[in-house]
Amino acid sequence: MADPTDKMENIINLCKRRGFVFPSSDIYGGFNGFFDYGPLGVELKNNIKQAWWQDFVHRRDDIVGLDSSIIHHPTTWKASGHIDNFTDPLVDCKESKMRYRADQLFFAPVRVAGETIGYVSVLEDETMQAKAEEMANELKRKQAKQGALEPLTLKDYTEAKPEEHALIPSPATGKPGSLTPPRSFNMMFQTYVGAMQDASATAYLRPETAQGIFINFKNVVDTGRVKLPFGIAQVGKAFRNEINPRNFIFRSREFEQMEIEYFIAPSADWQTAHQGWIEGCLAWFESIGIPRAKLSLYPHPTEKLAHYSKGTTDIMFEFPFGVQELQGVAARGDFDLTQHSDVSGTKLDWFDEAAKARFIPHVIEPSVGVDRVFLALLTTAYHEDEVEGEKRVVLRLPARVAPFKAAVFPLLKNKPALVERAEALYRRLKKRFNVFYDESGNIGRRYRRQDEIGTPFGITIDFDTIEKDAGVTVRNRDTLEQVRMTEDEVVRFLDEQVNG
């Protein structure tokens, strides 16, 4: 079995080499937690967003769209609780100057024959238990302790007692005594609006897109001819000053969200609505090429629910670096609309004509990061195999989301009749699909280049095309099967593959 770390490195290298994702400000050494999407990356990313919008907005009668500003009135974040509560526990290593999230830093006392001989610490990942046990055995060996090593019980650093802080080693140095106690760190990016830079001009880049939906609830109800239950969808950038960005684009400081706030009556069965959205999201992931076998569900235990949540379930994905959250589906109750109603003085309620009653709707929130879907698709699609004795890297992306839907090749570039026919077909297809034209190199190498960037079909114009009017050859990226089609059939075929 291939090493998952190697696969992740291969994907990162492919992303830069072929123009999917670049480190931001690369010529200046990069900027931690920020990434730029290249020519192929922006196509894949846009295709993900368009597929989501098409399926959850255009193909439904109960969802409308919104595009709110990135910077809201600062009172928005006071009302929502972000100014007071949008924090992560921060730990500093005084010696190395490294910073960690306390809930991602784990420790355990090392006990031999009933005696505590020291502590070990590890950063959260799939192998942290094994790493901690290896460290514990090394500590026992160095101290020449006799007796059995007791089982290690890892806890995160937020659970450390004050007297343990000085005993737990830093992951950076391996030495105890340099880790600070955890402290709250607000993750919102602060900025200023207007000419002055004082408290009156303080504003924030939004850390989520949801609040823009809640503060526009009345506007949408007044103008959108909506009926309860209904949803408001938004795709947009969000910003979080993460303590420790990691795992490529999985956790970054600037990212993009696709969110829906789905409003229901307080008397509605929220559990049924919640489960319905979970199932709908699972089905959507499968429809764009993320297999159900790589997805799992994590219902949040009651004691770990956010204060506003009646129930939250995370849809988890098996990334190369471990099983991590891909999407959250939360039953948020009426917390947000109530807060904004109370603080703004504007009624954000619903009038039920049948019952002749007013109430504040409750909400189900399916929220997913575009960048995480992007990474999940790449890790699912990335394969290495062998074709005609040569190693082949192939991205098995579905046609719906692939950057290019097909590539058009003249068999030989020095035959004007082949080139002219290929260019004509390319221009015809280009009016309807994003396709690529390539006449450089032998046909096998051209196929390989397109395989590596996920182009599902290669269309070759050969001598039978121009001499016998025998159509063109269409090669399938995944099966390598080649079939002949007329040019009209190619148009219909691509339409079926891309649009269903």
Secondary structure, DSSP 8 states (H G I E B T S, - for coil): ---HHHHHHHHHHHHHHHTSEEETTGGGT--TT-EEE-HHHHHHHHHHHHHHHIIIIIT-SSEEEE---SB--THHHHHHTHHHH-EEEEEEBTTT--EEEGGGEEEEEEEETTEEEEEEEEESSTTHHHHHHHHHHHHHHHTT--S-B-----EEGGG--GGGTTTSB-TTTS-BT-B---EEEE---EEE-SS--SGGGEEEB-S-SHHHHHTTHHHHHHHS---SSEEEEEEEEEE---SS-BTTTTB-SEEEEEEEEEEE-TTS-HHHHHHHHHHHHHHHHHHTT--GGGEEEEE--GGGS-TT-SEEEEEEEEETTEEEEEEEEEEEETHHHHHHHHHH-----EEETTTTEEE--EEEEEEEEHHHHHHHHHHHHEEEEEETTEEEEEE---TTT-S-SEEEEES-TT-HHHHHHHHHHHHHHHTTS-EEE--SS-HHHHHHHHHHTT--EEEEE-HHHHHS---EEEEETTT--EEEE-HHHHHHHHHHHHH-
